[in-house]
């Protein structure tokens, strides 16, 4: 018992006013709760099916938490539903079209804001506008697409420039 008293005195000397107030309100709350539970303020005429057992209070607490979770969940769903546009997607004014990494800490971003298309350079410390860009949505043909337009098997064989004997090419017969 003397150890507890010295601990309380030491804590009272070193704690802040906010900590003292919090502990005092917590102790008062526990005392009032204990008094109210011990009084059993229900009248004799009410017919309590559970007899106000601790399970009654636990079930009431669980139901309260359930109702609160339903309220929060429905508000989140309702908020998302309001933000969706007519096509079921979120209407955004700014879109990222393409990103090119120059190094692990540097990148170029092509973005659309409204009707403007902007090229932006970004590093870990800085973001800067490089230029406004005239950009069409048509894909740029790649080198692979250009090479496959006029190729057929005969031109590929001729590119190898093999010297094959003519009798091997003709059918035997």
Steps between C-alpha positions, in 0.01 A plus 500: 500500500781752571640424151172600339481824701855599399419421136188721514692788666781476245248492214314806638828694516612415146172495303347790310166665574343331199607155622370570851165621363466195274566256784263688733216490246567133432482413871182706545343328199579155638363592842174636360459196275555267795246686712237497225550130433479411869181698557309307233264787427240285320157491656343176617219524246724469194560148388866478392548169315877489548499625854749777409790260486835608358406318178214745457745792505746323270227426247379861515858620442549264204172616346606863545831434324312322220266793446791745499687288244188489280471879515865554409493235225187637340639854506818383326301315233265795453792739460662281236168464321464879483846544350440260209409648167229385257721228349577347840851642519631792699510815289841656539632820354861385505632180341846349465553390141856376507807487724858453389763426765832671433661363816367356828448853630409686179200465269309675226121499528255585224174613661167640383325769701170590341590566135867575564776247463814566703844343519627504859841407636512356850781416740499420871540869588334687213213494251518738205303571185708435191254588222142500383469222244293451187410136538274272300356182644600289193773249585842563349607210274798314637799371303362145522170606341682680216724205418217248484286693252682391180668179612423158371687171522675542163654835584620365834674208322659734249634714781701202626667481156552125503676341205283195456549256214221527246425128497413507869238766436337312213284206575632162399285347243 
